[in-house]
């Protein structure tokens, strides 16, 4: 690999969601070179509406992300819509290889890729995302106050989501094939007004402009205004763990300190990849801290 083939930056940010964009804004303001890898359209915020972010009311996620990108670019950040295939340590820097074989190198690296939501992959799911299909009770539950909703999942994420919705919605159905819960959570569920459908699987999600019903494999239909698919979330950890980045005790999220530093000097993380709650405010705050500290780290190198 010839040095001339390598594109050098002080800070590279992997992920163009709210955490990555805020990190780019603050890092670039420190007068370091910044590259953001990713597409804002891939962020889980892109099709959402936000009503619980301070100073914003019923804001469009798409507009928020596009504004954030313009802000980052105005401060000098550059963007590249490409996925990363490899990350490796390169002396006192990090070397990245993109899917287009572009070679990149940086002094500080920020991981802000969010999480990959586990999907049902049934008819109607993809078409109705943002129109009643959601992957986050905490994010979207309040939109269904007093209405009938359904949660799909077998483990604690689904049960906890159903219990949360039981205090908001008018009727809550939990669709589960094989319920796997600790005793205390199972007891809470059994003592709630959640209607549990054990041994059930979703065949399709129906509706025109909005979710109207779930169709189960046994032919039963459940009328619902919203469907929350809460099957847990797997962080995109493969590239990070090859560098020795430490995960939490459940091996699902990246572990950081209050400065968003990982256990590997020069690698920072922010947003959903660091774990719940799945909130824009948290992602933005962590992105701010990661951007400032990554820029300072790069300057010292």
PyMOL commands that set and color helices and strands:
alter all, ss='L'
color gray80, all
select helices_A, chain A and resi 3-5+18-29+40-42+61-74+137-144+156-166+183-190+238-242+271-274+280-300
alter helices_A, ss='H'
color red, helices_A
select strands_A, chain A and resi 6-14+34-37+49-50+59-60+78-80+84-90+93-98+103-111+115-117+133-134+148-152+171-176+195-198+202-207+211-216+221-223+226-229+233-235+267-269
alter strands_A, ss='S'
color yellow, strands_A
deselect
rebuild
show_as cartoon
